[in-house]
Amino acid sequence: MVNSKVVLIVDEDKINRNVLAKILQDEYTIILAGTGKEAIKILKTNFKRIAAIIIDLEMNTMDGYKLLKDIHETSDYSKIPIIASNNLGSEEQEEQALMLGAHDFIVKPYNAKIIKHRLANTIELMDAVKVVNQVIKDDLTPLHNKQYFMTETREVFLERSDEEFDIICLDIDQFKMVNDSYGMATGDKILYKLGELIGETFGEDSVCARFTADKFFITLPHQTASYSGMIEVLTNSVNKYVSNIGVKIKIKICCGVYHIHDKAIAIAAMCDRAELATENIKGKYGQVVAFYEDEIRQQMHNNLAITNMMEFALKNNEFQVFYQPKYELSSECVAGAEALVRWMNYELGFMSPGAFIPLFERNGFITQLDMFIWESVCKDMREWLDRGNRPFAVSMNVSRADIFNPNLTKILVDLSDKYKLDRKYLHLEITESAYTDNPEQIIKIVTQLRAKGFPIEMDDFGSGYSSLNMLAEIPIDVLKLDMGFVRNELEKPSGKGILGFVISLAKWLNLAVVAEGVETDEQIRILSAMECNYVQGFYYAEPLTKDAFFKLMGEGNVKEMYLTSSRVTSIERNQVLVTKAIGDRKGTMLVVDDIEISRKIIIDMFQQDYDIAEAVDGHQAWEYIQSHSNEISVIMMDLLMPVMDGYQLLKMIRQNESTKDIPVVVTSLGDESSEERALAIGANDFVSKPYNVTVLKHRVRNVLINAKALKIERDHLENKEALEIELALNKDALTGLYTRKVIESRVNDFYANNPEGNAIFLMLDLDNFKEVNDTYGHIKGDETLKHVADVLKASFRIEDTICRMGGDEFCVFMPKSMEISALEAKLNSLCENLCFKVETITITCSIGACISPSYAQDYQTLYNNADMALLSSKRYGKNQFQIYNGQSVLPSFVFYRNVDWLLDEFADSVFVTALDTYEVLYMNKNACELLNVEKRKCMGRKCYEVFHNEKEPCWHCPKKTELSSEKFLETPLVLNGQSYITRSKIISWSGVPARVQYITHELPGFLKPIVESDDNTRPEE
């Protein structure tokens, strides 16, 4: 059956296999296996195709239970839903199968309608979960998307921590020309082909993704060989394809490489560095690969200095323990503290932990520092108690290296005994990422420490290393939410739901929750509403010295940090994790049955999980449903009742718009015909009486998860439609960019959540646009504005907000930080991309920029300062950018772009080279003729190589030390038997130190005539 889902049937009985195949063959593609071994063999090559597996539990060579277990424990197969089957009357078998990973259960002899219903439900459930939770592919190319790239790259780094990696950014130079000339469909074909070629070129040992438009990122093991060869092969392959589909534009792929030296850096920051390297070579002839350089030598020098000082510093008490108070959110009382280390170095002064902790973790010194901190905390706590005060809880960090110390438990026990401290006040923090390095070792040590009375805290949860599933496996008492996770989630529209989900889940698991990095009233308000237990951050108190902390404790109310005494088992945690997928609050279960004992049995099973409502017949139930439909999560309904039976009630529920989506599980003593009829008119599932507790709970849970998944999908579509309508109302009709109202709102929202957030605001104004309207009319003017909008869309990230303010004025808000040099490079590139011809008129762009938080922390100030910088750009001749620095005028660099045309008209030969590298940055037409070279072959290459075929700088060229930026230096030059004068001077060319050289025949009067020579060799000394 074409495009039908594939079902694998595993049964030793040929007759049973064929019966089941015949039932399903009209709707599914069937694969048959006679033994468990045969099934495993089929799975090895077909597991990606198989939508579901039906397994007979009563096989001889490999019984169904063994096969179930093997499939469930194999990662490639474990996501395939399994339906187990057996003979009638064995609930024990059904329960065992469900515990081993089966998703549902069917019985022999087979009822065709029931089997089809259960199989369809099982497959739909898994499909819905995939749609909601497993969207990892790019929507255009065969590569992954950005989100998956970030996650997978981090996992690769964790799994292969000893290897070195590169992240590279691939960007097609001027790809917009393809879209403009041949259409978006052709452009998409090229991007798809490039995605295929990237996957083939970089192989399986890499993570490849398309982020946006024509920008691709790859994580791969560090390459010692040149990337140029790989990029050349890739470029040739894609250009061959481009030629075959009739596109006459040559594709140039720019490659930016970031060699990763510190895997702890955020993946996004690594990508930014690779992208920055790419931006630096776009538009430069002959350059296809660039590397990001970031003062590595200086950092190595700093690390060496720190390493040389660390032992001396420890002996001389340069390290100090500070205490950051934790507060109970409900009472705002101090409830303990976290011990933090600070380094007061005699040479370098105050050093924050970020400057030395990562280095100590790498060189192993962290274990000595940790033991110093532990003892300092115990000593301070003993001092506090000896003053007659009540004890308080202190969190102390346990590093990865400590975990592998076989004496760790003994060391901590001995310390607590030495200072006579109750261990329940000594909380041990283990960072979330440590659990992924060696989970078995971590769990073993943590179990030992908890057995000795030490509470365990998982630190930095949400920093990107793990998932919620981890909470089901590890024995902890406190969940500490990473400050970055808290801030980021509170800033995102959808984040509050995720954060609330995590807090709710932790509380279900009997874990206390601490939110780190809390700084604002709004964060406190939201966390309080989510019932977060404890917070720490600058909102209440910064880290304090011991004396300052003791003073705080003595002045205010102090509460003991409460930890529940009940321990949730791993199995219970797994049950909670699955149940949480249903929703934070499960609402009401309506039990409809005329037999009281039947209702009581169900109520006893579910009353801890639901608010229970009862009805004795369909009529009474319908009255309740009509007035409480929004509160009901699931209905448990008997079929055979007086007044109105279950069939009638079920029909009414499904026909009513407000109740049709409520999940209904039918319970009955009826036969298969009753089950078949109930499923046909809309029951979500059917459970026979008498009830098996495990089976009934499993069925109810599956029904609710499926209903929740379908609701998520439906809400997603509705939200998408609503968002599209909202965007249509808030977008400029001509360009599709946002309106002024949107950018003002987004900027204000940004500062409401990030009062001192890093951001950049740009104002852009087109030069000479009025001439286009006046000369060629408004239709041509509108086309020009659309083109500018397309350039802006291609030049910025999806996180950036681009707006048309009106007329030919645009603005961009970038919520990110950038070095000044990087910002200048970005703006320079933008000016170049926005320089184009409309018939005979040259359109350029003037830009004003304002950086936050340095010069603005609100929309109006950003706008005013960027506008002031824009006016300054206009004054300096258009086609410029200016960066506001607190003054009305801030020239950024020599305005070279506006003088290109003038230099081309000079009678003199003019060329510009980089001061340090001698690379050619510019040459006019006369210079090309004089030197008999093509400009395009010279740009970016050494001037002495392309002009004079030399291997080192020419002897007649002035040295850097001889030049100045104040005046020209005149030197003689003999070229091709002719005498010339070269005038040289230092300038800034696009922010790069450079020398400009003018070559002329004219001789100043005070110079003696130059003797003509047949060559250009150095004279004898």
N, C-alpha and C positions, 0 to 999 in steps of 0.2 A: 504494500500500500504506500503510494508516494507521499513523502513528507509526514507520515504518521509516526507517532512515538513508538519506541522499541521497548518491548517487554521481554525479559528473560524468565522462562519457566524452568524450574529445576525440580525434577521428580523422577525417581527410579522406575515408577510404574508407567509404562508406555501408554496404556489406556487413559490414565489420569492426565498425562501430558497432552494427549490429543484432544480429550474432552475440553480441557481448559483452553487449549489453543483455538478450538472451534468456536468457543464462546466469545473469544476476544479478537479473532482474526479480522473481523470486519472493521474494527476501529483501531487496531494496533498492528505493528509489524512484530512478529513473534520469532524469538530465538529459543530453541529447545536444548536442554542439557539433561542427560540421563544420570549424572553423578555430580557430587560436589566438586571433584577434581576437574571434571569437564567444564563446570561453571566457572571455576577460577581461571581456567585456560581462556575461556571466552572473554571474561572480564579484562584480562591483561591487554587485549587488543581492541576491545569494544566498549570499555567502561564509559567513555565520553558520550557514546550514542545511547546508552541504555537509560530509559526514563524510570523504570521500576523493575523489581525482581520479585517473583512469587516462588517461595521455597517450601517444599514439603518437609515437615519436621521428622518424618519416620522413614529415613533412608538408612541403608545398611553400611555401604562402604565409607561414607562420610556423612554422619547424621546431620539433620538440618540445624541443630543447635551449634555444632562445631562450625558449619559453614557460616551461619549467622555471625558467630563470634569473630571468625577470620575476616569477613567482609567489614564488619563494624570497626575492626582494629587496623584496617588498611586505609591510609589517608585518601588514596585515589578513589576508593570504592565507598567510603563511609558516608558520602553524601547522597548515595543512591537509595531511595526509599524501598523498604522491603516489606512485603506482606507474607506472613507465615500461614501455612495451612496444616490442618490435621483432621482426624476423624471426630465425629460428634462426641460431646460429653466430656471434654478434658479441659476444664478451666485452668488447672495447674499448668498444663502445657502452654496455654495462651499467656498466662501471667509470666512464665519463665521466658517465653519468646519476646514479650514486650520489654522485659528487663535487659535482654541481650541486644536490644536495638531494633527490633521489628517495629514498624510504624502502624501496622494493623494486622487483623487476623481474619481468616475465612475458614469455613468448615466444609467437610465433605459429607454427603454428596453436594456438588456445587449447585447453587441457585444463580442462574445467569444474571438476572437483574441486580441482585445484591452484590455479586462480585464486580460487575461493571461499575456500580455506584461507588463501592469502596475503593476500587483501583483509580477511578477518575478523581475522587476526593484526595487520595494520597498524592497523586501526581500534581494536581492543582495546588495542593498545599506547598509542595516543594518548589513549584514554579513561582508561587507568590513570594515565598521566602527569598528565592533568588532575585526576583525583581526588586524587592525592598532592600536586601542586604548585600547583594553580591554584584553590583554594577561596577565592573573593573575595566571594561574595554572602552577604548576610544570610539566615538560614534561615527567616525569617518574612515579611519585606517584600521588595519589588523593589529595595531599595537595597543598597549594599555593606555589608560587615561592618567591624568595628573595625580589624582588621589591615590590610585593604586601604586603608581611609581613611588610616591613618597613613603607609603607603608612598606612596600616590597624592598626598597633600597635600605630602609632602616633594618629590616629583618635580615637582609644579606649581610649587612655590616655586623650584626649581632652573631649570626651563624659563622661568619668567616672573619673573626675579629683580628686574626693574625695577618690577613692579606691587605695589600694596598690597593686602592681603587681610584679611578678617575670618574668624574662626571663631565660629560661633554654636551654642549648645546649645538644643534645644527639648525641653521636658519638660511632660507633661500633669499639671496640678495635680490631686491626689487621684484618679488614674486607678484606683486600687485599688477605689474605690467601684463602678466599672463592672464589674470582674471579680467582686466580691462579690455584686452585685445581679443581673447578667445572665449570669455564667459566663465562663470563660476563652475559650471559643470565640468569643463575641461580642466580647470584648476584643481577641482576635487579629484579627478582621475589621476592627475600627476601626484597629488599628495598621497593618494592611496598606493600608487606604485612606489613612491619613495618610502612609504611605511614598510611595504614588503621588502624592498631592497635593504633598508636599515636592519630589519630582523635577520635577513640572510647574511649581511656583511658583518654584523657584530656578534652573531651567533647566540647559542643558548646560554652562554656564560655571561649574559648581560641582562639588564632590565631596560627595556625600550618603551618610550611613551611619546605621544603627541600631546603637548600642553594646550596650545591655541594656534589657530591659523597655520602658518608654515614653520612653526617652532617645535623642534623635537629635542628630547633629552635622553641620554643613554648613561647608565651606570655600568661600568665594566672594570675588570682587573686592570691595574696600572700598566700602561704600555711603555716599554723601554724603547721600542722602535718608533719611528716617526709616524704621526697620524696622516701626514700628507699623502702617502701612498694609498691608504684606505679611503680617504676623501676623494682622491683622484679616480679610483675605481668606482666609487659610489656615484660620483658626478658623471662619469662616462656612461655608466649603465642607465641612469635616469635620462640623460640627454639622448641616448639611443631610443628610448621609449618615447620621449617627447617628439623626436623627429618622425618616428613611425606614425604618430597620431596627427601629424600635419602642423605641429607648432613650430614656428620659425625662430622662437626666442631661445637662446642658450641659457640653461639653468646654471647658476653659480651657487654652490653650497659653502657657506661660511661655517667654520668649526671653532668653537671656543672650548678650551680644556681647563678644567680645574682639578689639579692633582690633590687628592684629599690627604691632609696630614693629621687631621683631628676629626675622628668620626663622631665626636660629641656635638659638633656644630650642627645646627638645624639643617635638614636636607634642603629646605627652601633657600637658606642662605648660600649653600653650595651651588644650587642652580643659578642663583642670582650672579654669582661670581663667574660661572661658566658663560652665562648670557652676556655679562659685561665684556668678557674677552671677545665674544662674537661681535658685539656692537662696535668694537674698536677697529674691526677690519672690514666691515660692510662698506662697500663702495670704493675699496682700495684695490687697485689692479695688482694681480700677482700674488696677493696674500689670501690664503684660504684657511690657515690654522693660526690661532693665537692662544697663548697660555696666560692664565691669571697669575700675577706675581703679587705677593702680599707681605713683603718684609719678613720672610721666613728666617733669614739669617739673624735679624734683630731679635726675633722671638727665641731662637735657639740660644742666642747670647744671654737673653734674660733668664731662660730656663737654667742655663749653666750657672749663672750667678746665684739664683735661688737655691739650686742644689748645693752649691758650695757653702751657703749660709745656714741651711736648715738645721743641721745638728747643733751648731753653735747656738742658734736661736732657741732651740728647745732647752738646752742646758742653762741658758741665761734668762729663761722666763720671758722671752719676747712674745710668746704665744699667750693669749688671754682668752678665757672663757667668758662669753657674754650670754645673757639669758633673754630670749624674746618671749614675753608673756603670751599664754593662750587664755582666751576668754570664753566662758560659757555664754552662748549667744542669747539664751532666754533671759538670763539674769544680769548679763554684762559684768559678772564677777570673774576675777582671776581664778583660773583653774589649773595652773601649772605653767610650764615653760618648755621651750626647746633650747638646748645648749648649743651655742654657735661659737666658732673659733675666729679670732681676729689676730693679725700679726702686726705688732708694733716694732718694725725693723729700725735699728739704729742708723742705717745708711739710707734706706729707701722710704722710711716713714711708714704710715699706715698702709697696709695691704689687705684688700678684700679677699675672701676665700677663693673667688674665681681666678685670682692671679696665681694661686699656688696649689689648691686642692687637686685640680686635674693632674698637675705634674706629680704630686705626691702619690696619687693613685697609680700613676704609670711606673714610678720608680720604687714603689713599695714602702716609702717612708710614712705613708698614711697609717700603717699599723702602730708605729711608735706614737704618732700624734694622737690617734684615737685613744690609746691607753692613757696618755697624759690627760686627755679631756675627761675620760671616765673617772679617773682618780680625783681630778679637780672637782668634778660634780659631786662625788661622794663626800669629799672633804667639806665642800660648801654646805651640803645638806646636813651633815653632822653638826656643823657650826650653827646652822639655823635651828636645829632641834635642841641643841644644848642651851639655847636662849629661852627655851620653854615654849616654842611655837609648834603649831600643828604641821605635820608633813605635807608636802605637795609633790605632784608628779613632774618629773623632768624627762624629756625625750633626749636620748643620746644616739648619735649616729654610729652604725656598725657598717663598715665599708666592705666591699666585695672581698678584699684581701683578708679581712678578719674572719670571714666565713670559713675559709680553708685552713684556719689555725685549729689544729685538733684540741688545743687547750683553751679555746675560747670560753666554753661554758665554765670551766674551772676558774679562769681568770676573773670572770664577772661574779661568780659565786663568792670567791675569796674576797673580792673588793667589798661586796655587800656585807659579808661577815666581819671584815676588818673594821668597818665603820658602823656596824650594828644597825643596818638599814633594812626596812621591810622592802622586799624586792618588788612588790606591786607598785611602788612609786618610781621605780627605775625602768622607764619605757625604752625599748630598743628599736631604733628606726633603721629599717633596711629599705633602700631605694627600690622602686618598682622594677627598674631595669636589671637589678641583680638577680631577680627570680628567673629571668630568662637565660642567664649564663649557664647555670647548672641547677635546674629546679630540684633534682633529687637531693643534692647536697644541702641546698637551702632549706628544704622542708625537713630534712633530718635534723639539722642544727636548730632550726626554729622550734621544732617539737621538743627538743631537749631543753632549750631555754624556757619555754612556756611551762614545762614540767617542773622547773625550778622556781617558778613564780614570777618570771619577767614578762610583762605584757609586750606584745610585738606590734609595731606600727609599720604599715607599708607606706613609705614616703614617696612623694612625687608621682602619685597615681594620676594618669592622664597625660604624662609627658610624652607619650607616643610609642612606648615600647611594647605594650601588651593590650589585651582585650579584657572584657568583663569576664570571660570564661576563666581567667586566672583566679578570680575570687572564689571559684567553686573548689579549687584544689588546695589552697594554701591555708595554714592555720595562723590567722592573725586576729588582733583585737581592735585595732584602730586603722581607719583608712584616712590618709592625709592626701588631700587633693592638691596637685601641683598648682602653684600660683599662676603659671602661664595658662594652664587648662581652665582654671576658674575665670580668669580675665577674658580669655578668648571666647569661652562659651557664653559668658554674660553679654558680650558685645554682639554676638550673632543673633539674628532673629530666631533661628531654630535652636540656638545653643541652650536657652533656658530649659527646654524640654529634655535635652540630653543630660545636662547637669542635674536637674531634678530627678531624672531616671536613676542616675548613678547614686545620688544620696538616698533615694528611696530604696534602691536595691541593697545598699550597704546596711541600712537599718533593718531590712528584712533578714539580713544575715547576722543580725545582732552585733554589728560593728559600730563603734563610735566614729563620727565623721568630723575631721578637722579641715577647714578650708584655709589655705595659706595665701599670703599676699593681698589681704583685704585692705582696701584703701579709701573707699568712698561710701557715702550714705546709701547710694543706690544699691551697691553690692550687699551691704548689710541688710537692707530691706528685702531684697530678693532671697538671700540665703536664709533669712528668718522665715520667710513664707514657705521655703522648702524644708523647714525644720532641720536645718544643719545644726549639729550639736555645738561645735566649738569653732572659733576662728582665731587667726593670728595675722598680724600685719600692722602697717604704719597707721591704720585708722585708729587703733587703740594705743599701740606702743611700739617703738623701734627696739632693736636689741639693746639691752642695758648691761652695765657692769654689775658685778655681784652686789656691791653696796647699794647701787641704785635700785636693783631689783628687790633686795631685802626691804628697802625703804618703802617701795610700792606695795609689797606684800603686807607690811606692817600698818599701812595707812588705810587700805581698802578691805572690802569683803572678799574673802577667799573661800572658794568651794572646791571640794575634792572632785577630781575628774572621775566620773562614774563609768565603769565598764561592766557590762552584763556578765553574770557568772555562768550563764548557759552557753555551751559551746555547740555550734551548729556543725553537724557532720558533713562530710563531702557529698554524700548522697542527698542529704537535705538541701545543701547549697545548689546542687545541680537541679533539683526539683524547683527551687525558687527561681533560678535563672530562666528556666523554661517558662515558668508561670509568669514571670515579669514581662515576657513578651506580650502577654495578654493585655497588660495595662497596669498603671500604678494602683488604681482602685477598681476592683472587679464588680462592685455594685451588688445588685439583687439577683438571687436565684429564685424563680417562681416554681414551686413544686405543686403540680396539679394531679391529684389522685383521690378517688373516693374512699380508699382504704387507709385508715389512719396509720396503721403499723408500717405500711409502705412509705408513707410520707416521713414517718419518724426515722426510718432507716436512712433515707437520703439526707434528711436534716442532720443526723448524727455524723454522716460522712463529710458534709460540706459547711457546717455552721461556723467553723473557724475561718473559712475563706470567704464567705458571702453573708450578706444580710438575707435572711430567708423570708419569703412570703408564701402562704399556703392558699390553696383553693381546692374545694371538694368536687367540683364539676366544671365543665367547659364554660357554662354561663357565668359563674362566679369569677372564673379566671379571666374571661374576656372583659368584664367590668373593671377588674384590677389593671389589666394590660392597657386599656384605653386611657386610664388616668395616670399610669406610671411607666409608660413605654420608654421614656428616656433613662429610667433608672435600672431597667432590667438588662442583665448581662446574658442570661441563659434561662431557658424554660425546660424543666423536666416534666414530661407529660405522659400520663397513662392513656391508653387508647379506649379502654372500656369503662365508661362512666355514665351515670344517669343524667337526665336533663339535656346535656349537650356532650356528646362523646369527643374523644380526641381527634378523630378525623375531621369533624365539623369545625372544631376550634382551630386546627392547623390550617384549614382552608381560609378561614377568616383572617388569621394572622398573615398569611402570605398574600392575600388580596388587598390588604390595607397598606397605604403608602407609608404610614408612620411606624408600622410594626413589621413590615415584610423582611427586614434584615436581621431580626432578633434570632439568634441561634436556638434551635429546638432539638432536644434529644428525646426520642420516644422510648418509653419503657413499657413493657407489656409481657404477659404470659403467652401472647399469641404465637402462632406458627409463622412459617416463612412467608405465607401470603400476606399476613399482617405487616411484616417488615417491608415487604416489597411495595405494598400499597402506601405505607407511610412515607417511604423514601420517594415514591412517585409524586406525591402531592406536596413535597417540600421539606420533609424532616432532614435535619443535617446528619443524624445518626440514629441507630436503634440499639437498645440494650435489653436483653431478655432477663426476666425475673426467674429465679432469685438472683440478687445482685452479687457479683464478685467485686470487692472494694477496689482492687488494683485496676481491673479492667474498666470499671465504670469511671473512675477518676481519669484514667488515660483517655477514654473516649471524650469526656467532657473537655479535658484540656485541649485535645486536638481540634475539637469543634471551635473552641474559643480562639485558638491561635489562627485557625483558618479564617474565621470571621474578622479577626483583627487585621490580618494581612490584606484581606480584600478591602476592608475599610481604609487602610493606609493607601492602597492603590487608588481607590475612589477619591479620597480626600486629596491625594496628590494631583489627580487630573482636575478636580474642581479648583484647587489652589492655583494650578498652572493657568487655567482659563481666567480666573480672577486676576492673576498677576498680569496676564497678557492684556486684559482690558485696562488695568491700572496703568501699565506701561504705555499703552496707546494714548491715554489721556495725558501722560506726562512726558511725551516725546515730541520733538520738533517734527512737524509734518513733512518738511522738505528733506532733512538730512537723516532723520531717524535717531539723532542724538537726544540726550536728555535736555529738559528745559531748565531755565534758571531756578525755578521753584524746587526742582529735584536736587540739584547740587547744593543749594542753600540748606535744604533739609538734611541731606546726608552729612554735610560738613558739621552742622549743629549737633546731629546725633553722635558723630565721631567724637566731638569734644565733650559731650555730656558723659560719655563713657571713658574718655581718655583726655583728661584736662591738659596733660602735658605730652600728648601723643606726637610721634614723629610723622610729619606729612609735608607735602610739597604742593603748592598751588600755582598754576600757570594761567596767565592771561595771554591770548594770542589774537593778533589783529592782522588781516591781510593787507599787504601793500599793493597799491595800484588797482584794487578791485573795482573802484568806481569807474575807472576807464573802461573796464570790460562791459559793465552795464551801459555806459554812455555810448560806446562804440559798436557793440554787437548785440545789445538788447538783454533783457532780463532772463530770457530762456538760457542764453549762454552763461549768464551770471549764476543762475540756479545750478547748471551743470558744474560750474567751478566750485560752488559751495559743497555740492555732493562729493566731488573729488577730494576736497579738503577733509570732509568728514571721514571718507574711506581711509585716507592717510592716517588720520588721528586714531581711528579704530585699530589699524594695523600696528600702530606705534606704541600702544599702551596695553597694560594687563587688563584682564577681566575685572579685577578688584578696583581698578581706577574708574572714576566717574568723569565722562566727557560730556560737555554741555555746549550748546549753541546759545550764547547770551542774546543774540539778535544781530541782524545785518551780517557783517563779515567778522564778527567778534566771537571768539570761542574761549572756553576755559576748561582746565583739567585739574582734578583733585586726586593726588596719589597718596594714599595712606601708607607711607613707607619712609625710611630714612635712606639717604644717599650721601656719599662723600661728595664734596664740592667738585672734585675732578670728574667723578662719574656723572654728576648732574650736568656739568658743562659739556661733557661728551654727548650726553643724551640730547641736550638742547641744540647743540651744534648739528647733530644728525637730523633732528627734527626740522631745523631751518633748511638743511639741504634737501630733505624730502619734500618740503613745501615750496620749493623753488621750481616753477614749471611755466611753460608757455601756453597762453590762450590766444591762438592765432598769432598776432604780432606783438602781443602785450606780455611782458614778463611779470608773473605773480610771485611775490616773495612773502615772507611772514616775519613780523616782529613779535618778540615774546618778552613778557615780564614774569619773574618768578619770585615767590616768597616762601621761605623755609620756616616750618613750625617744629618745635615750639620756640625757636630762637627769636622770631620777630612777630609772631601772632599766635593766639590761642582761641580765636573765634572767627566766624565767617567774615564779618564786616572788616575786621582788621586785615585778614588775609587778602580780601578783595582789594582794599584800598592800597595796600603796600605793593601787591603784584601789579595793580594798575599804574602806580607811580613808576615802577620799574619799566613797565611797557612804554610809558610816555618818554622815559629816558632813552629807550631803544630807538624810538621814532626820531628823537632829536639827533641821534648819532648816525642817521642816514638810512634807516630801515634795514630789513634783512639782518637784524641783530637780536641778541638776547641780553637781558640784564637781570642780575640777581640782587634783590633788595638786601641791603645790610644796615638799615637804620638811617640811611641818608636818601635824599631824593635822587641822587645820581651815583651810579656805581658802574663805571666802565669795566667790562669783564676781560676783554682781550683785544688785540689789534683787529680792526674790522676788515679783514683781508678779503671777505667774500665780495664786497662791493667794489674792490679795486681790480679784480681779475680782468674785467673788460678793458680797464685803462692800461694795465700792464701789457695786455695783448696788442695795444695800439702803439706802444713805445717803439722808437727806432732802435733803442738799445736792446741787447739781449739780456733777459732777466730770468734768473732761476733762484729758487729757495730750497735750502737743504737743512735737515735736522742738525742742530749744533753738535750733538754728541755722536750720532750714528752716521752722519753724511747721507742719509736717505733723501732722495729727491721728493720734495713736497709740492713743488710747482715749477713750471717753466713756460715762458711765453712762446709765441710762434717764431720770433726771430732767434731765440735761443736754440730751438729745434733745428732751424735752417743752418745756423752757424756751426752747430756741432754735428749736423747731418744725422740726426736721430729722430725716432718717432716718440712722441710724448708718452703714449700709452705703454711703451716698452721700458720707459725710464722711471715712471712713478713708483715710489717705494723701494727702489734699488739704490745701491751706493753710487754716488755721483762719479767717483774716480774709476769705477768699473765700467759704467755705461758711456761716460764721456771720453775717457782716455785709455780704457782697457788696462788700467793699473790694478795691482793687488793691494795697494795701501794708499792713503791720502797723498795727493800730488804735492811735490816740494814747493810749488809756486803758490799754493793756497795758504792764506794766513791761518795761523794757529788760533785756537779759541781764545787763548790768553792775550792775543794781540788785538782782539776785537772789542768793541764797546757798543752800547746801545745809544750813545750820545751822538757819535759822529761816524762818518764813513772813513774807512782806511783804503787808500788808493795804492794799488800795486801793479807792476807791469806784467803783461802776459804775451807770449808769442804763440800763435796758433795757426797752423797751416801756412807758415811763412809770413804771416801778417802780425803787425804790432797792435796791441790793445792795452787799454787800462781797465782794471777790475776794481770797482768800488764795492766794499764789503761792510756790513753792519749787522749787529745782533738785533733781532726782532722777536716778537711772540707771534707764532702762526698757528691759529686754532688752539691756543693754549700751550703749544710746544715750543721750547726755545729753539730758535732757528737762525740761520744766516741768510740774508738776501744779498745777491751779487749782481751788479750791473756791469756788462761788458760793452765798452764803447771804443771807437777809433780815436776819439778826441784825446789830445795830450795837454795837460796843464803846462803853462809856459815855463814854470820853474824846473820841469823835468827835462833831462837831456834826451835826445833822440835815442830810440832803442834800436840796436843793431839787429837787422833781420837775421834770422837763423833758419836752417832747413829742418830743424827738429825742435822738440820741446823738452829736451833732456836737461838735467841739472848741470849748470856750468861747473867747470873744474875749480876747486878751491886752492 
